[in-house]
């Protein structure tokens, strides 16, 4: 977060605080870190409600969630700690991504 404080000519102060997020505007979705060890984060460019699925190489669903509300300041955190290392297919709102688990 960032706080800005300003003084006018009479030394009257005004303060405002806000959150700042720096991201690649050309990407609709941030999936990070990739490869992941413990947690995988899914952060969209704008607030939306999506279905999420994670499938292993054998085709078994290892994580799924329906109607998850996520946003730039409220990413989805997926716990990968119980999964073996390997390649997985992540589907978020109909878009497919390949992720690696260490």
Secondary structure, 3 states (H helix, E strand, C coil): CEEEEEECCCCCEEEEEECCCCCCCCCCEEEECCCECCEEEEEECCCEEEEEEEECCCCCEEEEEEEEEEECCECEEEECCCCCCEEEEEEECCEEEEEEEC
